[in-house]
Amino acid sequence: MTRKWFKRTLDQKEKWKNSFLHSLFGERLFHRDLWHVSRKSLAGGLALGLFLAFTPTVPFHMVLAAIGAILFRVNLPVAVLVCWINNPFTMYFIYLYDLKLGRFLFERVVNLSSHVTQGRWEIFMKNTSYLWLGSFILSSLAALAGYCSTRVLWRYLTVQRWKKRKFVKINNPVNP
């Protein structure tokens, strides 16, 4: 049922013809990898979505995921859906961890804690740099883990299907 639903849902290219998005992106919008579920496309879409999910781009992360999927030719629906890991309920915890990681890296590794901040603007800029550094590190790690695990899991499931097919062939020989 799931496979049929995906095929039916993803194969609606005709409704996008002559739309604003078609005029904006052209035929790149209909590239096979954007809508087809393959090992490379799915892993790339997951990695892109995870990368954008852990960056502080919440008002724009779906738009950035769609544009990135079109530019990098990865699965567009997966990239857009996965970026919703960062939603209003999880946003606080993700950004808090990003901030703590960035602060740790800046103060311990780079040793910028000796810089004395004067006013609110300097404190804001310092915390923003902590947030962006932490989110970049966490986003990169999440994207790498998602990409590699998807490729490994896809390969494992493919080998399992091959073994099952071979086992069925051996135990149920066709009578000539």
C-alpha positions as CSV (number, residue, x, y, z in Angstrom):
1,M,0.0,0.0,0.0
2,T,2.8,2.4,0.9
3,R,4.6,2.0,-2.4
4,K,1.3,2.5,-4.4
5,W,0.6,5.6,-2.4
6,F,4.1,7.0,-3.0
7,K,3.8,6.3,-6.8
8,R,0.4,7.9,-7.0
9,T,1.4,10.9,-5.0
10,L,4.8,11.6,-6.5
11,D,3.6,11.1,-10.1
12,Q,1.6,14.2,-10.4
13,K,3.8,16.2,-12.7
14,E,1.0,17.4,-14.9
15,K,-0.5,19.6,-12.2
16,W,2.8,21.5,-11.9
17,K,3.0,22.3,-15.6
18,N,2.4,26.0,-16.5
19,S,2.6,27.0,-12.8
20,F,4.7,29.7,-11.2
21,L,7.2,27.2,-10.0
22,H,7.5,25.8,-13.5
23,S,8.2,29.2,-14.9
24,L,10.7,29.9,-12.1
25,F,12.7,26.6,-12.2
26,G,11.9,25.4,-15.7
27,E,12.4,21.7,-16.5
28,R,14.6,21.2,-13.5
29,L,11.4,20.9,-11.5
30,F,10.6,17.7,-13.3
31,H,14.0,16.0,-13.0
32,R,13.6,12.3,-12.2
33,D,15.7,12.4,-9.0
34,L,13.4,15.0,-7.4
35,W,10.4,12.8,-7.4
36,H,11.7,9.2,-7.7
37,V,12.7,7.2,-4.7
38,S,16.2,5.9,-5.3
39,R,19.2,5.2,-3.0
40,K,21.1,8.3,-4.0
41,S,18.1,10.6,-4.2
42,L,16.5,9.5,-0.9
43,A,19.8,9.7,1.0
44,G,20.5,13.2,-0.4
45,G,17.1,14.4,0.4
46,L,17.4,13.1,4.0
47,A,20.8,14.7,4.4
48,L,19.6,18.1,3.1
49,G,16.5,18.0,5.3
50,L,18.5,17.1,8.4
51,F,21.1,19.8,7.6
52,L,18.4,22.5,7.4
53,A,16.5,21.1,10.4
54,F,19.3,21.9,12.8
55,T,20.1,25.4,11.5
56,P,18.3,28.5,12.8
57,T,16.3,29.1,9.6
58,V,12.9,28.1,10.9
59,P,10.7,30.5,9.0
60,F,12.4,29.6,5.7
61,H,13.6,26.0,6.1
62,M,10.9,24.5,3.9
63,V,11.6,26.9,1.1
64,L,15.4,26.4,1.5
65,A,14.8,22.6,1.4
66,A,12.8,22.8,-1.8
67,I,15.3,25.1,-3.5
68,G,18.2,23.0,-2.3
69,A,16.5,19.8,-3.5
70,I,16.0,21.3,-6.9
71,L,19.6,22.6,-7.1
72,F,21.2,19.4,-5.8
73,R,18.7,17.0,-7.5
74,V,17.7,15.1,-4.4
75,N,14.3,13.9,-3.3
76,L,12.2,17.0,-2.8
77,P,9.4,15.6,-0.7
78,V,11.8,13.9,1.7
79,A,13.9,17.0,2.1
80,V,10.9,19.1,2.9
81,L,9.4,16.6,5.3
82,V,12.6,15.9,7.2
83,C,13.3,19.6,7.8
84,W,10.2,19.5,10.1
85,I,12.2,17.7,12.7
86,N,12.7,21.3,13.9
87,N,9.2,22.4,14.7
88,P,7.8,24.7,17.4
89,F,7.9,21.9,20.0
90,T,11.5,20.8,19.4
91,M,12.9,24.2,18.4
92,Y,13.9,25.3,21.9
93,F,15.8,22.1,22.7
94,I,17.7,22.1,19.4
95,Y,18.7,25.7,19.6
96,L,19.7,25.4,23.2
97,Y,22.0,22.5,22.4
98,D,23.3,24.5,19.4
99,L,24.1,27.4,21.6
100,K,25.8,25.3,24.2
101,L,27.9,23.5,21.6
102,G,28.9,26.8,20.0
103,R,29.7,28.4,23.3
104,F,31.9,25.4,24.2
105,L,33.8,25.5,21.0
106,F,34.3,29.2,21.0
107,E,35.4,29.5,24.7
108,R,37.3,26.3,25.1
109,V,38.8,25.6,21.7
110,V,39.2,29.0,20.2
111,N,39.6,30.7,23.6
112,L,37.6,33.9,22.9
113,S,36.2,34.1,26.4
114,S,38.8,36.9,27.2
115,H,36.9,39.3,25.0
116,V,34.9,41.6,27.2
117,T,31.5,42.5,25.9
118,Q,30.2,46.0,26.4
119,G,26.6,46.2,25.5
120,R,23.5,44.4,24.4
121,W,24.5,44.4,20.7
122,E,27.9,42.8,21.4
123,I,26.2,40.1,23.6
124,F,23.6,39.5,20.9
125,M,26.3,39.1,18.2
126,K,28.4,36.8,20.4
127,N,25.4,34.6,21.2
128,T,24.4,34.6,17.5
129,S,27.9,33.4,16.5
130,Y,27.6,30.7,19.2
131,L,24.3,29.6,17.8
132,W,25.4,29.5,14.2
133,L,28.7,27.7,14.9
134,G,26.9,25.1,17.0
135,S,24.1,24.6,14.5
136,F,26.6,24.2,11.6
137,I,28.5,21.5,13.5
138,L,25.3,19.7,14.6
139,S,23.7,20.0,11.2
140,S,26.8,18.6,9.4
141,L,27.0,15.7,11.8
142,A,23.2,15.0,11.5
143,A,23.4,15.2,7.7
144,L,26.4,12.9,7.5
145,A,24.8,10.4,9.8
146,G,21.5,10.5,7.9
147,Y,23.2,10.1,4.5
148,C,25.5,7.2,5.6
149,S,22.8,5.3,7.5
150,T,20.4,5.6,4.6
151,R,22.9,4.3,2.2
152,V,23.9,1.4,4.5
153,L,20.3,0.5,5.3
154,W,19.3,0.6,1.6
155,R,22.2,-1.7,0.8
156,Y,21.3,-4.1,3.7
157,L,17.7,-4.3,2.6
158,T,18.7,-4.9,-1.0
159,V,21.0,-7.8,0.0
160,Q,18.2,-9.2,2.2
161,R,15.8,-9.2,-0.8
162,W,18.4,-10.8,-3.0
163,K,19.0,-13.6,-0.4
164,K,15.2,-14.1,0.0
165,R,14.8,-14.3,-3.8
166,K,17.6,-16.8,-4.1
167,F,16.2,-18.9,-1.2
168,V,12.8,-19.0,-2.8
169,K,14.3,-20.0,-6.2
170,I,16.3,-22.8,-4.6
171,N,13.5,-24.2,-2.5
172,N,10.8,-23.8,-5.2
173,P,12.3,-25.0,-8.5
174,V,10.2,-24.5,-11.5
175,N,9.3,-27.9,-13.2
176,P,10.5,-28.0,-16.7
